[in-house]
Amino acid sequence: MLARAAAPAILSLFAFLSLAHAGNQTIPASAEGQIEFNTPSGNIGCIYTPKGGTSTYQPQDGGPELSCSRVEPSYVTVILGPNGPATLIKNPGEHGCCSDVAKLAYGNSWSKGPFTCQSSTKGLTCTGNNGHSFFVSKAKVNVK
């Protein structure tokens, strides 16, 4: 009887310890300041481009910019800049996602410039300091 009563407390402790190990994950930047990461499933990949862009890519509004693509069930790209809401591109034309780069572990977050992303088994949520955000998963894509 005591073991049955203690089970919820033990489960809560394990859930707390799992969250305690979750944290901010550092992902190194390329020489030009871009940062690439995927979710552990490999279905979602993101590229952060710093303000001013790179020698080969200039964000439309000068940056910084966060661009995330989802492969399945249909290829889409979501772009979040420093101003305004995220943009959903349902047919981006190119299919460059998801190379063998760093994985943003489930339960971890990543932050750079005005952006923060949180990875979970349900999907990826990214938010800008301007309050705009997006959520990407295999099941759906929401932009705000």
WOTA-V719882 format. One record per residue. OMEGA is omega in radians with two decimals (NA if undefined). Layout:
omega
OMEGA
OMEGA
This chain:
omega
3.13
3.13
3.14
3.13
-3.11
-3.07
3.13
3.13
3.13
3.10
3.11
3.11
3.11
3.11
3.12
-3.13
3.10
3.13
-3.13
3.12
3.08
-3.14
3.14
-3.10
3.10
3.11
-3.06
3.12
3.02
3.13
-3.13
3.03
3.10
3.10
3.11
3.04
3.07
2.94
-3.12
3.13
-3.07
-3.11
-3.12
3.11
-3.09
3.04
3.02
3.07
-3.09
3.07
-3.11
3.09
-3.13
3.12
-3.11
-3.11
3.10
3.07
-3.06
-3.11
3.12
3.07
0.00
-3.07
3.03
-3.13
3.14
3.12
3.06
-3.08
-3.05
0.07
3.03
-3.09
3.09
3.06
3.06
-3.13
3.10
3.11
-3.11
-3.10
3.04
-3.09
3.07
3.12
3.09
3.09
-3.05
3.09
-3.03
3.09
3.13
3.13
-3.06
-3.09
-0.01
-3.08
-3.11
-3.12
-3.14
3.08
3.02
-3.02
3.06
-3.12
-3.13
3.06
3.11
3.12
3.03
-3.12
-3.11
-3.01
3.02
3.08
3.11
3.14
3.06
3.11
3.11
-3.12
-3.10
3.08
3.10
-3.08
3.04
3.10
-3.13
3.11
3.11
-3.05
2.98
3.06
3.14
3.02
3.09
-3.07
-3.05
3.04
3.07
3.07
3.12
NA
